[in-house]
Amino acid sequence: MSSDLPTHYVAPVAAEQPPTDAVHVHGKPASLWRDAWNDLRGRPTFWVSLAIVFVILLMAAWPTLFTLAPPNNDCQLANSNDGPAPGHPLGYTFQGCDIWSRIVWGSRTSISVGLLSTIIGSGIGLVMGALAGYYGGWLDAVLSRIGDIFFSIPYILAAVVVMTVFADFRNILTMALAIGGFAWASTARVVRAEILRVRQAEFVVASRALGKSRFGTLLAHVIPNAIAPLLVLATLALAGAIVAEATLTFLGVGLGADTMSWGNDISQAQRSLRVAPMALIYPSIALTVAVLAFIMLGELIRDALDPRARARR
């Protein structure tokens, strides 16, 4: 007896079927720093400023890679204000010293003061801004008022007073303390504002819910996620500290006359400006190029870390 039921066709079932909603992700997940790097590496000005900064830092660390002429020990009055000569591409100063050698060796002093001042100022600003922004209350009020006092004092004028009072202890560390010790207020303000933003994030609430102390949460989660603006400010502060060192030394209240620095060379060259202007122009160019390189690098990093600035380009 035949069956009247229709015959149904059943398709073969694959042994392994891919998930219906599978999402294939290629590459690493996006992050603030990775997006900033992808933006920076495509900008020629970033590589130019980075190359200049690298050369200046290398010159400050190993000056003998750039010149073999001693900056002070080979000064001869017979070469006073002479022009370029073999082995001396920029000529001589009023005292008969090699200008190129003094520029190379002077970079060590200027960069050392700039780095130490930046470390001191950024360190104080980070501590003051982080504590004020995270804990709030009376601590925020006290630290903010202290910051306002320091913010109202021009740090160049304060450094002049400090270097005058400690005239017998004029060295790189004293000048760095004089500059960085009064230039931290603006950094503290920016850090405080960033801490106020970050402390409301969910990962901070989760850290506190898991039993981590407030100070531990501040160190482990809040500060690392609020450090980006500080890095930008540190780059710009380094340029400002280099200018401050040159200004104080030029005014005669900075490092001693026997210390090699761009400010000293500019100050000593002004006496022979009419007859040998290049002795003043060359160290001025070195100072300008160094400051512009650090400022340009800081501005580029700031734009790269700002998603809105990247979107506008």
PyMOL commands that set and color helices and strands:
alter all, ss='L'
color gray80, all
select helices_A, chain A and resi 32-40+44-61+63-65+77-79+99-135+137-151+155-165+167-169+172-180+185-198+202-209+214-225+228-250+262-272+278-305+307-312
alter helices_A, ss='H'
color red, helices_A
deselect
rebuild
show_as cartoon
